[in-house]
Amino acid sequence: MTSTQGRAPAMSFIFVTMVLAIMGMGLLIPVLPKLIVEMQGGDETAGAHAYGIIVAVYAVMQFIGSPILGSLSDRFGRRRIILIATAGSAIDYVIMANAPTLSWLVVARVIAGLTAGIMATANAYIADVTPPEKRAGAFGLLGSAFAIGFIIGPLLGGLLGDINLRLPFWVAAACAAVNWVFGFFVLPESLKPENRRTFSWARANPVGAVLALRRFPAVLSLAESYFLLMLAQMMLFSTWTLYALHRYAWSMKMVGLSLFSSGVCMGLVQALLVRKIVPKLGDTRAVVVGMMISFVAQICYGFAAQGWMIFAIIVLGSLAGISGPALQSFITKHVPGNEQGAVQGVLMGLQSLAGIPAPLIATWSFGWAISKDGAVHLPWILSRADGVATWLAQHFLPRHPGIAFFEAAALVLCALVLAIRSFRKDHEPILHPAPGA
């Protein structure tokens, strides 16, 4: 079968795969924190701490598993890896739907993280079946699939969660199962035998991508800025549901609606505003403006006294979405053409890496802030540092439920300082539009 013959069903499957995969993930966002709190006997502090660990476990496994699956797809083909990843998701959701204890949730998240290579493999699949001159449009289609899944998933998860807290997990499992069956019977292989290469642990090493930053000194500080930006963003999402349930006593429906609103606003900014605003402002100014908006939005989230204020802040905060693409654009202009793929791989590695500490920092800070005794109950492996952490927290941190948002704002501020320093070293304009704008 030629790529032309297999392209139509392949592209439609990849689109549906991404929608269902992201929708499945989104279904869990409003309900998983509350399920964990219930498993902890309704203790919000213990639930927040447990949720942070479970999310971090998934991120660690994804960081380890994604490059391994990527290398395996180069050896055995994309189809097998996509089916493995889809099956892993289905197993994960079924286990979580039936999990009697937190230990089972950890097992499920380990499976999900190790098999979470579907997004990277889908990108590789598109590169296999699409001519170079049409890949931008194909990747844009994949981006729209991601947006659709993230918009529908949390809203549906919130609505189903109000009916039964376990129901969204079953629906997510059904989505993954249907996806697997569809792929098994419809999806053709995209990688030709002559384009396959042997599996190498050197290429599958997740640390290798991060260490590769040393090869690009011109963008090292900007990569550090990008990491801090991703860390702040993931801290926001790690505590969103916990914060809304505690401070505003929202229902699952309201949590899902807020995430739906956020997805719509971010999608509109990415699809309509980025390509108009960034060229007019220039990369450097767009980065600075976007990060400043993000800083203000994070502070506003933390201080919002009424639930309705969150929806107004979402509109403001979504405008910060211009900073990420502008930062990536600036980086690509300072890297040779034959190194673009490597740099994008590094940025994806940094994004995955940020998902490890972010939920731990955010949820454990939130749990401490709302606890009655103000103690910082660290995991047993760090128990000896518990007293030091408690003393530092009591003397230097505010006991406020929005503390994770304030921490995220501080990270954005650090990212902004690093970015400005890099721009000045490069003699790029920072506070005025690009020439000819």
Contacts in CASP RR format, 6 or more apart in sequence:
PFRMAT RR
TARGET T0000
AUTHOR 0000-0000-0000
METHOD contacts of the structure
MODEL  1
MTSTQGRAPAMSFIFVTMVLAIMGMGLLIPVLPKLIVEMQGGDETAGAHA
YGIIVAVYAVMQFIGSPILGSLSDRFGRRRIILIATAGSAIDYVIMANAP
TLSWLVVARVIAGLTAGIMATANAYIADVTPPEKRAGAFGLLGSAFAIGF
IIGPLLGGLLGDINLRLPFWVAAACAAVNWVFGFFVLPESLKPENRRTFS
WARANPVGAVLALRRFPAVLSLAESYFLLMLAQMMLFSTWTLYALHRYAW
SMKMVGLSLFSSGVCMGLVQALLVRKIVPKLGDTRAVVVGMMISFVAQIC
YGFAAQGWMIFAIIVLGSLAGISGPALQSFITKHVPGNEQGAVQGVLMGL
QSLAGIPAPLIATWSFGWAISKDGAVHLPWILSRADGVATWLAQHFLPRH
PGIAFFEAAALVLCALVLAIRSFRKDHEPILHPAPGA
1 188 0 8 1.000
3 128 0 8 1.000
3 129 0 8 1.000
3 190 0 8 1.000
6 129 0 8 1.000
6 188 0 8 1.000
7 129 0 8 1.000
7 130 0 8 1.000
9 186 0 8 1.000
9 187 0 8 1.000
9 188 0 8 1.000
10 125 0 8 1.000
10 129 0 8 1.000
10 187 0 8 1.000
10 188 0 8 1.000
10 190 0 8 1.000
11 126 0 8 1.000
11 129 0 8 1.000
11 130 0 8 1.000
11 138 0 8 1.000
11 141 0 8 1.000
13 182 0 8 1.000
13 183 0 8 1.000
13 186 0 8 1.000
13 187 0 8 1.000
14 122 0 8 1.000
14 125 0 8 1.000
14 126 0 8 1.000
14 142 0 8 1.000
14 145 0 8 1.000
15 141 0 8 1.000
15 142 0 8 1.000
15 145 0 8 1.000
16 145 0 8 1.000
16 179 0 8 1.000
16 182 0 8 1.000
17 82 0 8 1.000
17 86 0 8 1.000
17 118 0 8 1.000
17 122 0 8 1.000
17 179 0 8 1.000
17 183 0 8 1.000
18 118 0 8 1.000
18 119 0 8 1.000
18 122 0 8 1.000
18 142 0 8 1.000
18 143 0 8 1.000
18 145 0 8 1.000
18 146 0 8 1.000
18 149 0 8 1.000
19 145 0 8 1.000
19 148 0 8 1.000
19 149 0 8 1.000
19 152 0 8 1.000
20 149 0 8 1.000
20 175 0 8 1.000
20 176 0 8 1.000
20 178 0 8 1.000
20 179 0 8 1.000
21 86 0 8 1.000
21 89 0 8 1.000
21 118 0 8 1.000
21 119 0 8 1.000
21 176 0 8 1.000
21 179 0 8 1.000
22 145 0 8 1.000
22 146 0 8 1.000
22 148 0 8 1.000
22 149 0 8 1.000
22 150 0 8 1.000
22 153 0 8 1.000
23 148 0 8 1.000
23 149 0 8 1.000
23 150 0 8 1.000
23 152 0 8 1.000
23 153 0 8 1.000
23 156 0 8 1.000
23 172 0 8 1.000
23 175 0 8 1.000
24 89 0 8 1.000
24 93 0 8 1.000
24 149 0 8 1.000
24 153 0 8 1.000
24 171 0 8 1.000
24 172 0 8 1.000
24 175 0 8 1.000
24 176 0 8 1.000
25 150 0 8 1.000
25 153 0 8 1.000
25 172 0 8 1.000
26 149 0 8 1.000
26 150 0 8 1.000
26 153 0 8 1.000
26 154 0 8 1.000
26 157 0 8 1.000
26 259 0 8 1.000
27 153 0 8 1.000
27 154 0 8 1.000
27 156 0 8 1.000
27 157 0 8 1.000
27 160 0 8 1.000
27 168 0 8 1.000
27 169 0 8 1.000
27 171 0 8 1.000
27 172 0 8 1.000
27 175 0 8 1.000
28 93 0 8 1.000
28 96 0 8 1.000
28 157 0 8 1.000
28 168 0 8 1.000
28 169 0 8 1.000
28 172 0 8 1.000
29 153 0 8 1.000
29 154 0 8 1.000
29 157 0 8 1.000
29 237 0 8 1.000
29 240 0 8 1.000
29 241 0 8 1.000
29 256 0 8 1.000
29 259 0 8 1.000
30 154 0 8 1.000
30 157 0 8 1.000
30 158 0 8 1.000
30 161 0 8 1.000
30 168 0 8 1.000
30 241 0 8 1.000
30 252 0 8 1.000
30 255 0 8 1.000
30 256 0 8 1.000
30 259 0 8 1.000
31 157 0 8 1.000
31 158 0 8 1.000
31 160 0 8 1.000
31 161 0 8 1.000
31 165 0 8 1.000
31 168 0 8 1.000
31 169 0 8 1.000
31 252 0 8 1.000
32 51 0 8 1.000
32 54 0 8 1.000
32 96 0 8 1.000
32 241 0 8 1.000
33 47 0 8 1.000
33 48 0 8 1.000
33 51 0 8 1.000
33 241 0 8 1.000
33 242 0 8 1.000
33 245 0 8 1.000
34 165 0 8 1.000
34 241 0 8 1.000
34 245 0 8 1.000
34 252 0 8 1.000
35 165 0 8 1.000
35 166 0 8 1.000
36 47 0 8 1.000
36 50 0 8 1.000
36 51 0 8 1.000
36 54 0 8 1.000
36 102 0 8 1.000
36 105 0 8 1.000
37 43 0 8 1.000
37 44 0 8 1.000
37 46 0 8 1.000
37 47 0 8 1.000
37 48 0 8 1.000
37 51 0 8 1.000
37 242 0 8 1.000
37 245 0 8 1.000
38 165 0 8 1.000
39 47 0 8 1.000
39 50 0 8 1.000
39 101 0 8 1.000
39 102 0 8 1.000
39 105 0 8 1.000
40 46 0 8 1.000
40 47 0 8 1.000
40 50 0 8 1.000
40 102 0 8 1.000
44 242 0 8 1.000
44 246 0 8 1.000
44 367 0 8 1.000
44 370 0 8 1.000
45 367 0 8 1.000
45 368 0 8 1.000
45 370 0 8 1.000
45 371 0 8 1.000
45 377 0 8 1.000
46 377 0 8 1.000
47 367 0 8 1.000
48 239 0 8 1.000
48 242 0 8 1.000
48 363 0 8 1.000
48 364 0 8 1.000
48 366 0 8 1.000
48 367 0 8 1.000
48 370 0 8 1.000
49 363 0 8 1.000
49 364 0 8 1.000
49 367 0 8 1.000
49 377 0 8 1.000
50 102 0 8 1.000
51 238 0 8 1.000
51 242 0 8 1.000
51 359 0 8 1.000
51 363 0 8 1.000
52 238 0 8 1.000
52 359 0 8 1.000
52 360 0 8 1.000
52 362 0 8 1.000
52 363 0 8 1.000
52 364 0 8 1.000
53 106 0 8 1.000
53 359 0 8 1.000
53 360 0 8 1.000
53 379 0 8 1.000
54 102 0 8 1.000
54 105 0 8 1.000
54 106 0 8 1.000
54 109 0 8 1.000
55 109 0 8 1.000
55 238 0 8 1.000
55 355 0 8 1.000
55 359 0 8 1.000
55 363 0 8 1.000
56 355 0 8 1.000
56 356 0 8 1.000
56 357 0 8 1.000
56 359 0 8 1.000
56 360 0 8 1.000
57 106 0 8 1.000
57 109 0 8 1.000
57 110 0 8 1.000
58 109 0 8 1.000
58 110 0 8 1.000
58 112 0 8 1.000
58 113 0 8 1.000
58 116 0 8 1.000
59 352 0 8 1.000
59 355 0 8 1.000
59 356 0 8 1.000
59 358 0 8 1.000
59 359 0 8 1.000
60 356 0 8 1.000
61 109 0 8 1.000
61 110 0 8 1.000
61 112 0 8 1.000
61 113 0 8 1.000
61 114 0 8 1.000
61 116 0 8 1.000
62 113 0 8 1.000
62 114 0 8 1.000
62 116 0 8 1.000
62 117 0 8 1.000
62 352 0 8 1.000
63 206 0 8 1.000
63 349 0 8 1.000
63 352 0 8 1.000
63 353 0 8 1.000
63 355 0 8 1.000
63 356 0 8 1.000
64 114 0 8 1.000
64 206 0 8 1.000
65 113 0 8 1.000
65 114 0 8 1.000
65 115 0 8 1.000
65 116 0 8 1.000
65 117 0 8 1.000
65 206 0 8 1.000
66 116 0 8 1.000
66 117 0 8 1.000
66 120 0 8 1.000
66 206 0 8 1.000
66 352 0 8 1.000
67 203 0 8 1.000
67 204 0 8 1.000
67 205 0 8 1.000
67 206 0 8 1.000
67 209 0 8 1.000
68 204 0 8 1.000
68 206 0 8 1.000
69 81 0 8 1.000
69 84 0 8 1.000
69 85 0 8 1.000
69 115 0 8 1.000
69 117 0 8 1.000
69 120 0 8 1.000
69 121 0 8 1.000
70 81 0 8 1.000
70 117 0 8 1.000
70 120 0 8 1.000
70 121 0 8 1.000
70 124 0 8 1.000
70 204 0 8 1.000
71 199 0 8 1.000
71 200 0 8 1.000
71 203 0 8 1.000
71 204 0 8 1.000
72 80 0 8 1.000
72 81 0 8 1.000
72 199 0 8 1.000
72 204 0 8 1.000
73 80 0 8 1.000
73 81 0 8 1.000
73 121 0 8 1.000
73 124 0 8 1.000
73 191 0 8 1.000
74 124 0 8 1.000
74 191 0 8 1.000
74 196 0 8 1.000
74 197 0 8 1.000
74 199 0 8 1.000
74 203 0 8 1.000
75 196 0 8 1.000
75 197 0 8 1.000
75 198 0 8 1.000
75 199 0 8 1.000
76 196 0 8 1.000
77 189 0 8 1.000
77 190 0 8 1.000
77 191 0 8 1.000
77 196 0 8 1.000
78 121 0 8 1.000
78 124 0 8 1.000
78 125 0 8 1.000
78 128 0 8 1.000
78 189 0 8 1.000
78 190 0 8 1.000
78 191 0 8 1.000
79 183 0 8 1.000
79 187 0 8 1.000
79 188 0 8 1.000
79 189 0 8 1.000
79 190 0 8 1.000
81 117 0 8 1.000
81 118 0 8 1.000
81 121 0 8 1.000
82 118 0 8 1.000
82 121 0 8 1.000
82 122 0 8 1.000
82 125 0 8 1.000
82 183 0 8 1.000
82 187 0 8 1.000
83 180 0 8 1.000
83 183 0 8 1.000
83 184 0 8 1.000
83 187 0 8 1.000
84 115 0 8 1.000
85 115 0 8 1.000
85 116 0 8 1.000
85 117 0 8 1.000
85 118 0 8 1.000
85 121 0 8 1.000
86 118 0 8 1.000
86 176 0 8 1.000
86 179 0 8 1.000
86 180 0 8 1.000
86 183 0 8 1.000
87 115 0 8 1.000
87 176 0 8 1.000
87 180 0 8 1.000
88 111 0 8 1.000
88 112 0 8 1.000
88 115 0 8 1.000
88 176 0 8 1.000
89 112 0 8 1.000
89 115 0 8 1.000
89 116 0 8 1.000
89 118 0 8 1.000
89 172 0 8 1.000
89 176 0 8 1.000
90 173 0 8 1.000
90 176 0 8 1.000
90 177 0 8 1.000
90 180 0 8 1.000
91 108 0 8 1.000
91 111 0 8 1.000
92 108 0 8 1.000
92 109 0 8 1.000
92 111 0 8 1.000
92 112 0 8 1.000
92 113 0 8 1.000
92 115 0 8 1.000
93 108 0 8 1.000
93 169 0 8 1.000
93 170 0 8 1.000
93 172 0 8 1.000
93 173 0 8 1.000
93 176 0 8 1.000
94 169 0 8 1.000
94 170 0 8 1.000
94 173 0 8 1.000
95 104 0 8 1.000
95 105 0 8 1.000
95 107 0 8 1.000
95 108 0 8 1.000
95 111 0 8 1.000
96 104 0 8 1.000
96 105 0 8 1.000
96 108 0 8 1.000
96 169 0 8 1.000
97 166 0 8 1.000
97 169 0 8 1.000
97 170 0 8 1.000
97 173 0 8 1.000
98 104 0 8 1.000
99 105 0 8 1.000
99 108 0 8 1.000
120 348 0 8 1.000
122 142 0 8 1.000
123 139 0 8 1.000
123 142 0 8 1.000
124 191 0 8 1.000
125 190 0 8 1.000
126 135 0 8 1.000
126 138 0 8 1.000
126 139 0 8 1.000
126 142 0 8 1.000
127 135 0 8 1.000
128 190 0 8 1.000
128 191 0 8 1.000
128 192 0 8 1.000
128 195 0 8 1.000
129 190 0 8 1.000
130 138 0 8 1.000
144 271 0 8 1.000
147 263 0 8 1.000
147 266 0 8 1.000
147 267 0 8 1.000
147 270 0 8 1.000
147 271 0 8 1.000
150 263 0 8 1.000
151 260 0 8 1.000
151 263 0 8 1.000
151 264 0 8 1.000
151 267 0 8 1.000
152 260 0 8 1.000
154 255 0 8 1.000
154 256 0 8 1.000
154 259 0 8 1.000
154 260 0 8 1.000
155 256 0 8 1.000
155 257 0 8 1.000
155 259 0 8 1.000
155 260 0 8 1.000
156 168 0 8 1.000
156 171 0 8 1.000
157 168 0 8 1.000
157 171 0 8 1.000
157 252 0 8 1.000
157 256 0 8 1.000
158 168 0 8 1.000
158 252 0 8 1.000
158 253 0 8 1.000
158 255 0 8 1.000
158 256 0 8 1.000
158 257 0 8 1.000
159 252 0 8 1.000
159 253 0 8 1.000
159 256 0 8 1.000
160 167 0 8 1.000
160 168 0 8 1.000
160 171 0 8 1.000
160 252 0 8 1.000
161 167 0 8 1.000
161 168 0 8 1.000
161 252 0 8 1.000
161 253 0 8 1.000
162 251 0 8 1.000
162 252 0 8 1.000
162 253 0 8 1.000
165 252 0 8 1.000
206 349 0 8 1.000
206 352 0 8 1.000
209 345 0 8 1.000
209 346 0 8 1.000
209 348 0 8 1.000
209 349 0 8 1.000
210 346 0 8 1.000
210 349 0 8 1.000
210 350 0 8 1.000
210 353 0 8 1.000
212 342 0 8 1.000
212 346 0 8 1.000
213 219 0 8 1.000
213 220 0 8 1.000
213 223 0 8 1.000
213 346 0 8 1.000
214 220 0 8 1.000
215 339 0 8 1.000
215 342 0 8 1.000
216 223 0 8 1.000
216 335 0 8 1.000
216 339 0 8 1.000
216 343 0 8 1.000
216 346 0 8 1.000
218 334 0 8 1.000
218 335 0 8 1.000
218 426 0 8 1.000
219 331 0 8 1.000
219 334 0 8 1.000
219 335 0 8 1.000
219 343 0 8 1.000
219 422 0 8 1.000
221 418 0 8 1.000
221 419 0 8 1.000
221 421 0 8 1.000
221 422 0 8 1.000
221 425 0 8 1.000
222 327 0 8 1.000
222 330 0 8 1.000
222 331 0 8 1.000
222 418 0 8 1.000
222 419 0 8 1.000
222 422 0 8 1.000
223 331 0 8 1.000
223 346 0 8 1.000
223 347 0 8 1.000
223 350 0 8 1.000
224 418 0 8 1.000
225 327 0 8 1.000
225 415 0 8 1.000
225 416 0 8 1.000
225 418 0 8 1.000
225 419 0 8 1.000
225 422 0 8 1.000
226 324 0 8 1.000
226 327 0 8 1.000
226 328 0 8 1.000
226 331 0 8 1.000
226 347 0 8 1.000
226 350 0 8 1.000
226 415 0 8 1.000
227 350 0 8 1.000
227 353 0 8 1.000
227 354 0 8 1.000
228 411 0 8 1.000
228 412 0 8 1.000
228 414 0 8 1.000
228 415 0 8 1.000
228 418 0 8 1.000
229 291 0 8 1.000
229 294 0 8 1.000
229 323 0 8 1.000
229 324 0 8 1.000
229 327 0 8 1.000
229 411 0 8 1.000
229 412 0 8 1.000
229 415 0 8 1.000
230 350 0 8 1.000
230 351 0 8 1.000
230 354 0 8 1.000
230 355 0 8 1.000
231 354 0 8 1.000
231 355 0 8 1.000
231 357 0 8 1.000
231 358 0 8 1.000
231 408 0 8 1.000
231 411 0 8 1.000
232 294 0 8 1.000
232 298 0 8 1.000
232 408 0 8 1.000
232 409 0 8 1.000
232 411 0 8 1.000
232 412 0 8 1.000
232 415 0 8 1.000
233 408 0 8 1.000
234 354 0 8 1.000
234 355 0 8 1.000
234 358 0 8 1.000
234 359 0 8 1.000
234 362 0 8 1.000
235 358 0 8 1.000
235 359 0 8 1.000
235 361 0 8 1.000
235 362 0 8 1.000
235 404 0 8 1.000
235 405 0 8 1.000
235 407 0 8 1.000
235 408 0 8 1.000
235 411 0 8 1.000
236 298 0 8 1.000
236 301 0 8 1.000
236 362 0 8 1.000
236 404 0 8 1.000
236 405 0 8 1.000
236 408 0 8 1.000
238 358 0 8 1.000
238 359 0 8 1.000
238 362 0 8 1.000
238 363 0 8 1.000
238 404 0 8 1.000
239 362 0 8 1.000
239 363 0 8 1.000
239 366 0 8 1.000
239 402 0 8 1.000
239 404 0 8 1.000
239 405 0 8 1.000
240 255 0 8 1.000
240 258 0 8 1.000
240 259 0 8 1.000
241 255 0 8 1.000
242 363 0 8 1.000
242 366 0 8 1.000
243 301 0 8 1.000
243 302 0 8 1.000
243 366 0 8 1.000
243 401 0 8 1.000
243 402 0 8 1.000
243 404 0 8 1.000
243 405 0 8 1.000
244 250 0 8 1.000
244 254 0 8 1.000
244 255 0 8 1.000
244 258 0 8 1.000
244 307 0 8 1.000
244 310 0 8 1.000
245 255 0 8 1.000
246 370 0 8 1.000
246 401 0 8 1.000
247 307 0 8 1.000
247 401 0 8 1.000
247 402 0 8 1.000
248 254 0 8 1.000
248 306 0 8 1.000
248 307 0 8 1.000
248 310 0 8 1.000
250 258 0 8 1.000
250 307 0 8 1.000
258 310 0 8 1.000
258 311 0 8 1.000
258 314 0 8 1.000
261 311 0 8 1.000
261 314 0 8 1.000
262 314 0 8 1.000
262 318 0 8 1.000
263 318 0 8 1.000
265 314 0 8 1.000
265 315 0 8 1.000
265 317 0 8 1.000
265 318 0 8 1.000
266 318 0 8 1.000
266 321 0 8 1.000
267 318 0 8 1.000
268 318 0 8 1.000
269 318 0 8 1.000
269 319 0 8 1.000
269 321 0 8 1.000
269 322 0 8 1.000
270 321 0 8 1.000
270 325 0 8 1.000
273 319 0 8 1.000
273 322 0 8 1.000
274 321 0 8 1.000
274 322 0 8 1.000
274 325 0 8 1.000
274 326 0 8 1.000
277 286 0 8 1.000
277 322 0 8 1.000
278 286 0 8 1.000
278 322 0 8 1.000
278 325 0 8 1.000
278 326 0 8 1.000
278 329 0 8 1.000
279 434 0 8 1.000
279 437 0 8 1.000
280 433 0 8 1.000
280 434 0 8 1.000
280 437 0 8 1.000
281 289 0 8 1.000
281 322 0 8 1.000
281 326 0 8 1.000
281 433 0 8 1.000
281 434 0 8 1.000
281 437 0 8 1.000
282 326 0 8 1.000
282 429 0 8 1.000
282 433 0 8 1.000
282 434 0 8 1.000
282 437 0 8 1.000
283 326 0 8 1.000
283 327 0 8 1.000
283 329 0 8 1.000
283 330 0 8 1.000
283 333 0 8 1.000
283 428 0 8 1.000
283 434 0 8 1.000
284 326 0 8 1.000
284 330 0 8 1.000
284 423 0 8 1.000
284 428 0 8 1.000
284 429 0 8 1.000
284 430 0 8 1.000
285 429 0 8 1.000
285 430 0 8 1.000
285 431 0 8 1.000
285 432 0 8 1.000
285 433 0 8 1.000
285 434 0 8 1.000
286 322 0 8 1.000
286 323 0 8 1.000
286 326 0 8 1.000
287 323 0 8 1.000
287 324 0 8 1.000
287 326 0 8 1.000
287 327 0 8 1.000
287 330 0 8 1.000
287 419 0 8 1.000
287 423 0 8 1.000
288 416 0 8 1.000
288 419 0 8 1.000
288 420 0 8 1.000
288 430 0 8 1.000
288 431 0 8 1.000
289 322 0 8 1.000
289 323 0 8 1.000
290 319 0 8 1.000
290 320 0 8 1.000
290 321 0 8 1.000
290 322 0 8 1.000
290 323 0 8 1.000
290 326 0 8 1.000
291 320 0 8 1.000
291 323 0 8 1.000
291 412 0 8 1.000
291 415 0 8 1.000
291 416 0 8 1.000
291 419 0 8 1.000
292 416 0 8 1.000
293 316 0 8 1.000
293 317 0 8 1.000
293 319 0 8 1.000
293 320 0 8 1.000
293 323 0 8 1.000
294 317 0 8 1.000
294 320 0 8 1.000
294 321 0 8 1.000
294 323 0 8 1.000
294 409 0 8 1.000
294 412 0 8 1.000
295 409 0 8 1.000
295 412 0 8 1.000
295 413 0 8 1.000
295 416 0 8 1.000
296 316 0 8 1.000
297 313 0 8 1.000
297 316 0 8 1.000
297 317 0 8 1.000
297 320 0 8 1.000
298 405 0 8 1.000
298 406 0 8 1.000
298 408 0 8 1.000
298 409 0 8 1.000
298 412 0 8 1.000
299 405 0 8 1.000
299 406 0 8 1.000
299 409 0 8 1.000
300 309 0 8 1.000
300 313 0 8 1.000
300 316 0 8 1.000
301 310 0 8 1.000
301 313 0 8 1.000
301 402 0 8 1.000
301 405 0 8 1.000
302 400 0 8 1.000
302 401 0 8 1.000
302 402 0 8 1.000
302 405 0 8 1.000
302 406 0 8 1.000
303 402 0 8 1.000
304 310 0 8 1.000
304 313 0 8 1.000
327 419 0 8 1.000
328 347 0 8 1.000
330 428 0 8 1.000
331 343 0 8 1.000
331 347 0 8 1.000
332 340 0 8 1.000
332 343 0 8 1.000
334 426 0 8 1.000
335 343 0 8 1.000
361 404 0 8 1.000
361 407 0 8 1.000
362 404 0 8 1.000
362 407 0 8 1.000
362 408 0 8 1.000
363 404 0 8 1.000
364 376 0 8 1.000
364 378 0 8 1.000
365 397 0 8 1.000
365 403 0 8 1.000
365 404 0 8 1.000
365 407 0 8 1.000
366 401 0 8 1.000
366 402 0 8 1.000
366 403 0 8 1.000
366 404 0 8 1.000
368 374 0 8 1.000
368 375 0 8 1.000
368 376 0 8 1.000
368 393 0 8 1.000
368 397 0 8 1.000
368 399 0 8 1.000
368 403 0 8 1.000
369 397 0 8 1.000
369 398 0 8 1.000
369 399 0 8 1.000
369 400 0 8 1.000
369 401 0 8 1.000
369 402 0 8 1.000
369 403 0 8 1.000
370 401 0 8 1.000
374 390 0 8 1.000
374 393 0 8 1.000
374 394 0 8 1.000
374 399 0 8 1.000
375 386 0 8 1.000
375 390 0 8 1.000
376 386 0 8 1.000
376 387 0 8 1.000
376 389 0 8 1.000
376 390 0 8 1.000
376 393 0 8 1.000
377 386 0 8 1.000
378 385 0 8 1.000
378 386 0 8 1.000
378 389 0 8 1.000
382 389 0 8 1.000
397 403 0 8 1.000
398 406 0 8 1.000
400 406 0 8 1.000
420 430 0 8 1.000
423 430 0 8 1.000
424 430 0 8 1.000
END
